[in-house]
């Protein structure tokens, strides 16, 4: 440790309790139930059931069920809106959804016009003497602050439940400029979404965000691939790419306007729209250069309202320190009293090549109640996040102030203007790591100290703090920083 007032080493690991996420306002849902029976008289018939869709509907979910499936009865399902055919799935799916920008494979996304829709039911087989009862539940979700999540893991996924999940929050495919993948002929070419997903799966990641530039067209591919990804959650993203900086927006399939500077559009307008949609905003690689080589890569959008920003990409790919790193920009915003979560993203553009793939470097680790898009974004908003700079096999950390029952991302109300607070770092795979304690962007007493001697350790130390301070830690080894943790705040 570096000049810490009190230091204790205990070679075991403590687990910090998860905090429950606050309830989120949800859009209104209207439910219709269609019930009936079919018999041999309906064999080889196409039946239709009409239902009304109100104006302002953002998503339609259909869940189907019928009897005698194992006794020869089959019903095929499809859907028509007031104007056109929207898809059919034979007997391959018991449920499906349609939204403006994505849909279950076999169905067509697009606007959901108000009016009379028709559920199509075909009866290819039913035995004589059988009467089968069907029940179809149709849920129509209105526009609202939270967009329904189209991608979910099976209920039996091994990763379900409260814990720390790790993944990559920034990747690209052929839907924008992901063109560094092996083409099978010794060269490189476009990266299909499945190649990025395959790379993340090989690493054993829990989640992956695909964030192509100024589009969400890749979300349709992701919806199909989620059906085959039983342990990797696919997180909806888009990189809003402007002449004044880039920002990832997570949790919506609505495309955000990226034309900052045109027609009076400002960054605050884009971010306010994201907030209205219930999405999360992270400013990407804010310290990068801007010019011919990378137009708008550094963040310099005038009048940015950081109250509408949730996170900062502190580590972009292999850039951890130096003049283009994100850490100084992040620290400056924290010192302006903005509460912004530090995250990382690989910004990968070539997932299928061993030499070119950066998927999972860095890895962002998020504490969440379960492995869903909603829970992961809630974990980022709470600041329950740290970054493994070199990938998923890096050190595991838990940083807290035990006397205040507060962990990274939390806020402590000091009883006096200043105080000495004891912090605890619990770490695994920590042999050889040194701890940098950072208060308000400044290294506390940067005197060298012996590295941690064990793979598993708990380190406690006292730091003087005042109201308005923030304190966090980095881990480093002889090659540089390995872990970047989020702060504990004092108010």
C-alpha positions in Angstrom: 0.0 0.0 0.0 1.1 3.6 -0.5 1.3 5.6 2.6 -1.9 4.3 4.2 -2.4 5.2 7.9 -3.6 1.8 9.1 -3.2 -1.5 7.2 -4.4 -5.1 8.0 -4.0 -8.2 5.8 -6.4 -11.1 6.3 -6.1 -14.0 3.9 -9.7 -14.8 3.2 -12.4 -13.2 1.1 -15.5 -11.5 2.3 -18.6 -11.1 0.2 -20.5 -7.9 0.1 -24.3 -8.0 0.2 -26.2 -7.1 -3.0 -28.4 -4.1 -2.9 -31.9 -4.4 -4.2 -32.7 -2.2 -7.2 -35.4 0.4 -7.0 -38.6 -0.2 -8.8 -38.8 1.1 -12.3 -41.8 2.8 -13.8 -43.2 0.6 -16.6 -45.4 1.4 -19.6 -49.0 0.3 -19.6 -49.9 -3.1 -20.9 -53.3 -4.2 -22.2 -54.1 -7.9 -22.3 -56.5 -9.8 -24.5 -57.3 -13.6 -24.1 -58.6 -15.5 -27.1 -60.1 -18.9 -26.3 -61.9 -21.6 -28.2 -61.9 -25.2 -29.4 -61.0 -27.0 -32.6 -62.1 -30.5 -33.8 -61.8 -32.8 -36.8 -64.1 -30.4 -38.7 -61.3 -27.8 -38.6 -58.7 -30.1 -40.1 -56.7 -28.4 -42.9 -58.6 -25.2 -42.2 -57.2 -21.7 -41.7 -58.9 -19.9 -38.9 -58.7 -16.3 -37.9 -59.4 -14.4 -34.7 -59.6 -10.7 -34.8 -58.4 -8.3 -32.0 -58.0 -4.5 -31.8 -54.7 -2.8 -31.3 -54.9 0.7 -29.8 -52.9 3.7 -31.0 -49.5 4.1 -29.4 -48.7 0.4 -29.1 -45.0 -0.2 -29.0 -44.9 -4.0 -28.8 -47.1 -7.0 -29.2 -46.4 -10.3 -27.4 -48.4 -13.4 -28.2 -48.3 -16.5 -26.0 -50.1 -19.7 -27.3 -51.2 -22.9 -25.7 -53.5 -25.7 -26.8 -54.4 -29.3 -25.8 -53.7 -32.8 -27.2 -50.2 -31.8 -28.5 -48.9 -35.3 -27.9 -52.1 -36.9 -29.3 -51.8 -35.6 -32.9 -53.2 -32.0 -32.6 -51.2 -29.2 -34.2 -51.9 -25.5 -34.6 -49.8 -23.2 -36.7 -49.8 -19.5 -35.9 -49.3 -16.3 -37.8 -50.3 -12.7 -37.7 -51.7 -9.9 -39.9 -51.9 -6.2 -39.1 -54.6 -4.1 -40.7 -52.5 -3.8 -43.9 -50.1 -6.6 -44.3 -48.8 -10.0 -43.3 -46.4 -9.8 -40.3 -45.1 -13.4 -40.1 -45.9 -17.1 -39.3 -44.0 -19.6 -37.3 -45.9 -22.9 -37.9 -45.5 -25.0 -34.7 -41.9 -23.9 -34.0 -42.8 -21.3 -31.4 -45.2 -21.1 -28.5 -44.7 -17.4 -28.2 -43.4 -14.4 -30.3 -43.3 -10.7 -30.3 -43.3 -7.8 -32.8 -42.0 -4.3 -32.2 -41.0 -1.4 -34.4 -37.3 -2.2 -34.8 -37.1 -5.9 -34.0 -39.2 -9.1 -33.7 -39.0 -12.8 -33.0 -37.4 -14.6 -36.0 -40.1 -15.5 -38.5 -41.9 -12.2 -37.8 -41.4 -8.8 -39.4 -40.6 -5.7 -37.3 -42.1 -2.3 -38.1 -44.7 0.2 -37.1 -47.7 -1.2 -35.2 -50.7 0.4 -36.8 -53.9 0.9 -34.7 -56.9 -1.1 -35.9 -58.1 -4.6 -36.3 -55.3 -7.3 -36.4 -55.9 -11.0 -37.1 -54.4 -14.0 -35.5 -54.0 -16.8 -38.0 -54.4 -20.4 -36.8 -53.9 -23.3 -39.2 -54.9 -26.8 -38.3 -52.7 -29.3 -40.2 -53.7 -32.2 -38.0 -56.3 -33.3 -35.4 -57.6 -36.8 -34.8 -61.2 -37.8 -35.2 -63.2 -37.5 -32.0 -60.7 -35.1 -30.4 -61.8 -31.6 -29.3 -58.8 -29.4 -28.4 -59.0 -26.3 -26.4 -56.7 -23.4 -27.3 -55.8 -20.3 -25.3 -53.9 -17.3 -26.8 -52.8 -14.4 -24.6 -52.0 -11.2 -26.5 -50.2 -8.4 -24.5 -49.9 -4.9 -26.1 -47.4 -2.6 -24.5 -47.8 1.1 -25.0 -45.1 3.7 -25.4 -43.5 4.4 -22.1 -40.2 5.2 -20.2 -39.0 1.7 -20.3 -38.8 -0.2 -23.6 -39.7 -3.9 -23.3 -36.6 -6.1 -23.5 -36.6 -8.4 -26.4 -33.7 -10.6 -25.4 -33.8 -13.0 -22.5 -32.0 -16.1 -21.3 -33.9 -19.3 -20.6 -35.2 -19.6 -17.1 -32.8 -22.5 -16.5 -29.7 -20.4 -17.3 -27.0 -21.4 -14.9 -26.1 -17.7 -14.3 -29.5 -16.6 -13.0 -29.6 -15.0 -9.6 -27.9 -12.1 -7.7 -24.2 -11.9 -8.3 -21.4 -10.1 -10.2 -21.6 -10.6 -14.0 -18.9 -9.8 -16.5 -19.0 -8.8 -20.1 -18.1 -6.4 -22.9 -20.1 -3.2 -23.4 -18.7 -2.0 -26.8 -18.4 -4.1 -30.0 -19.1 -3.6 -33.7 -20.2 -5.7 -36.7 -20.9 -5.3 -40.4 -24.0 -3.3 -39.5 -21.5 -0.4 -39.2 -17.7 -0.7 -39.5 -16.8 -4.1 -38.1 -14.7 -5.3 -41.0 -11.7 -7.0 -39.3 -13.0 -10.6 -39.2 -11.3 -13.6 -40.9 -12.9 -14.2 -44.3 -11.9 -17.8 -44.7 -9.4 -16.9 -47.5 -6.6 -15.7 -45.5 -7.8 -12.1 -45.4 -10.3 -10.0 -43.4 -13.8 -8.9 -44.1 -17.2 -8.1 -42.6 -18.0 -9.3 -39.1 -21.3 -10.9 -38.7 -23.1 -10.5 -35.4 -22.6 -14.3 -34.7 -18.8 -13.9 -34.9 -18.8 -11.4 -32.1 -21.2 -13.6 -30.1 -19.0 -16.6 -30.7 -15.9 -14.7 -29.5 -17.7 -13.7 -26.3 -19.0 -17.2 -25.7 -15.5 -18.7 -26.1 -14.4 -16.3 -23.3 -17.2 -17.4 -21.0 -18.6 -13.9 -20.7 -22.0 -13.4 -19.1 -23.2 -10.5 -21.4 -22.3 -8.8 -24.6 -23.4 -5.4 -26.0 -23.3 -4.9 -29.8 -23.1 -1.1 -30.3 -23.0 -0.4 -34.1 -22.8 3.2 -35.2 -26.1 5.2 -35.6 -28.3 2.1 -36.1 -30.1 -0.6 -34.4 -30.4 -2.9 -37.4 -28.2 -5.4 -35.7 -30.8 -5.9 -33.0 -32.8 -8.2 -35.3 -29.7 -10.5 -35.7 -29.3 -10.4 -31.9 -32.9 -11.4 -31.3 -32.3 -14.5 -33.4 -28.9 -15.3 -31.9 -30.3 -15.0 -28.3 -32.4 -18.1 -29.0 -29.2 -20.1 -29.4 -27.2 -18.4 -26.6 -28.2 -20.1 -23.4 -25.7 -18.5 -21.1 -24.7 -15.2 -22.8 -27.1 -12.4 -22.5 -27.1 -10.0 -25.5 -27.5 -6.4 -24.5 -29.1 -3.9 -26.9 -26.8 -1.0 -27.7 -26.0 1.7 -30.3 -23.1 4.1 -30.6 -24.5 7.5 -31.2 -21.7 8.9 -33.4 -21.6 12.6 -33.8 -19.1 15.2 -35.0 -18.6 16.2 -31.4 -18.1 12.8 -29.7 -19.5 9.3 -29.4 -21.9 7.9 -26.8 -23.2 4.4 -26.3 -26.9 4.1 -25.5 -28.1 0.8 -24.0 -31.6 -0.6 -23.4 -33.6 0.6 -26.4 -34.0 -0.3 -30.0 -35.2 3.2 -31.0 -32.5 4.9 -33.1 -31.3 8.1 -31.4 -30.8 11.2 -33.6 -27.0 11.7 -34.0 -27.0 15.0 -35.9 -25.7 17.2 -33.1 -25.1 20.7 -34.4 -27.8 20.4 -37.2 -31.2 22.0 -36.9 -30.5 23.1 -33.4 -30.0 19.6 -32.0 -27.8 19.5 -29.0 -26.3 16.7 -26.9 -28.7 17.4 -24.2 -31.6 16.8 -26.6 -30.2 13.4 -27.6 -29.6 12.4 -24.0 -33.0 13.6 -22.9 -34.6 11.4 -25.5 -32.6 8.4 -24.3 -33.7 9.1 -20.7 -37.3 9.3 -21.9 -36.9 5.9 -23.4 -35.5 4.5 -20.2 -32.1 3.9 -21.8 -28.7 4.3 -20.3 -26.1 6.8 -21.7 -22.3 6.4 -21.6 -19.8 8.8 -23.2 -17.2 6.8 -25.1 -13.4 7.2 -25.2 -13.8 10.9 -24.2 -10.1 11.6 -24.2 -9.3 10.4 -27.7 -8.0 12.7 -30.4 -10.5 14.2 -32.9 -9.5 14.8 -36.5 -9.2 13.2 -39.9 -8.1 9.9 -38.4 -11.0 9.7 -36.0 -13.8 12.2 -36.6 -15.5 13.2 -33.4 -13.8 10.5 -31.3 -13.0 12.8 -28.3 -15.9 14.3 -26.4 -16.3 18.1 -27.0 -20.1 18.5 -27.5 -20.9 22.0 -26.3 -23.3 22.4 -23.4 -23.3 18.8 -22.4 -25.7 18.2 -19.5 -24.0 15.5 -17.4 -27.1 15.1 -15.3 -28.4 13.2 -18.3 -25.3 11.0 -18.6 -25.0 7.7 -16.6 -21.5 6.5 -17.3 -18.1 7.2 -18.8 -16.1 4.7 -20.8 -12.9 5.0 -18.7 -11.1 2.2 -20.6 -11.5 1.8 -24.4 -9.8 -1.3 -25.7 -6.2 -1.3 -24.8 -6.0 2.4 -23.9 -5.8 2.5 -20.1 -3.5 5.4 -19.4 -1.8 8.2 -21.2 -3.1 11.4 -22.9 -6.0 9.7 -24.7 -7.2 7.6 -21.7 -10.7 8.2 -20.2 -9.7 8.2 -16.6 -8.6 11.9 -16.4 -11.9 13.0 -18.1 -13.9 10.8 -15.7 -12.1 12.2 -12.6 -12.7 15.8 -13.7 -16.4 15.1 -14.0 -16.5 13.4 -10.6 -14.8 16.5 -9.1 -17.6 18.6 -10.6 -19.9 16.5 -8.4 -21.4 14.5 -11.3 -22.1 10.9 -10.2 -21.0 9.0 -13.3 -20.2 5.2 -13.3 -16.8 4.2 -14.8 -17.2 1.4 -17.3 -15.0 -0.2 -20.1 -15.5 -1.5 -23.6 -13.3 -3.3 -26.1 -14.6 -1.3 -29.2 -13.8 -4.5 -31.1 -14.0 -4.5 -34.9 -12.5 -7.9 -35.7 -13.9 -10.6 -33.4 -13.1 -13.7 -35.4 -9.3 -13.3 -35.7 -7.1 -14.4 -32.8 -4.7 -11.6 -33.3 -7.3 -9.0 -34.1 -10.0 -9.8 -31.6 -10.2 -7.6 -28.6 -13.6 -8.8 -27.4 -13.6 -8.9 -23.6 -10.6 -6.5 -23.2 -11.4 -4.8 -21.0 -14.1 -6.7 -19.1 -16.8 -4.7 -17.2 -18.0 -6.4 -14.1 -21.5 -5.5 -12.8 -23.3 -6.6 -9.7 -26.9 -7.3 -10.7 -30.0 -9.0 -9.2 -30.1 -11.4 -12.2 -28.8 -11.6 -15.7 -31.2 -9.4 -17.6 -30.8 -6.2 -19.5 -32.9 -4.3 -16.9 -30.9 -5.6 -14.0 -27.5 -4.9 -15.6 -28.4 -1.3 -16.4 -29.6 -0.9 -12.9 -26.3 -2.1 -11.6 -24.4 0.4 -13.8 -26.7 3.2 -12.6 -25.9 2.3 -9.0 -22.2 2.3 -9.6 -21.8 -1.4 -8.6 -19.1 -1.8 -11.3 -15.4 -2.4 -11.7 -13.2 -2.9 -14.8 -10.9 -5.8 -15.4 -8.5 -4.0 -17.7 -7.0 -7.1 -19.4 -10.0 -9.3 -19.6 -12.2 -11.7 -17.7 -9.4 -13.6 -15.9 -8.2 -10.5 -14.0 -8.5 -9.9 -10.3 -11.9 -10.0 -8.5 -12.5 -7.1 -6.2 -15.0 -5.9 -3.6 -14.4 -2.3 -2.3 -16.4 -1.0 0.6 -16.7 1.1 3.8 -18.0 -1.6 6.2 -18.8 0.7 9.1 -21.3 2.5 6.9 -22.5 -0.6 5.1 -21.6 1.0 1.8 -19.9 -0.4 -1.2 -18.5 1.1 -4.4 -21.1 3.3 -6.0 -22.7 4.1 -2.7 -23.0 7.5 -0.9 -22.1 8.1 2.8 -23.6 11.0 4.7 -20.7 12.0 7.0 -21.9 13.0 10.5 -19.2 15.7 10.6 -17.5 17.9 8.0 -14.5 15.6 8.0 -13.7 12.1 9.3 -11.4 9.2 9.0 -13.1 6.3 7.3 -11.9 2.7 7.2 -12.1 1.0 3.8 -11.9 -2.7 2.9 -10.7 -4.3 -0.3 -11.5 -8.0 -0.7 -9.7 -9.5 -3.6 -9.1 -12.8 -5.4 -6.4 -13.6 -7.9 -4.6 -10.8 -6.3 -1.0 -12.1 -5.8 1.5 -9.5 -6.8 -1.0 -6.7 -7.0 -0.5 -3.3 -5.5 -3.3 -1.0 -4.4 -3.6 2.7 -5.5 -5.9 4.6 -3.3 -7.4 7.6 -5.2 -9.1 10.5 -3.5 -10.7 13.2 -5.7 -8.5 12.1 -8.6 -5.2 12.3 -6.6 -3.2 9.3 -5.5 -3.0 9.2 -1.7 0.6 9.2 -0.5 2.2 7.6 -3.6 4.9 5.8 -1.6 5.7 2.3 -2.8 4.5 -0.6 -0.6 4.9 -4.4 -0.8 2.5 -6.1 -3.2 -0.2 -8.5 -1.9 1.4 -11.8 -1.1 -1.6 -14.1 -1.5 -4.2 -14.9 -4.2 -7.0 -14.2 -1.8 -6.7 -11.2 0.6 -8.7 -8.6 2.5 -6.9 -5.3 3.0 -8.2 -2.6 5.3 -7.0 1.0 5.5 -8.0 4.3 6.9 -8.4 7.5 4.8 -9.3 11.0 5.9 -12.2 12.4 4.0 -14.5 15.4 3.9 -18.0 16.0 2.6 -17.9 16.2 -1.1 -14.9 13.8 -1.5 -14.9 10.5 -3.4 -12.5 7.6 -2.8 -11.8 4.6 -5.1 -9.0 2.2 -5.8 -7.0 0.8 -8.7 -5.0 -2.4 -8.7 -1.7 -2.6 -10.6 1.2 -5.0 -11.2 4.6 -4.5 -12.7 3.0 -4.1 -16.2 0.5 -1.4 -15.1 -3.1 -1.1 -14.0 -5.2 -4.3 -13.8 -8.4 -3.2 -12.1 -10.3 0.1 -12.0 -13.0 0.3 -9.3 -15.8 2.9 -8.9 -15.9 5.3 -6.0 -17.6 5.6 -2.7 -19.0 9.1 -2.4 -19.2 11.4 0.6 -21.9 14.0 0.9 
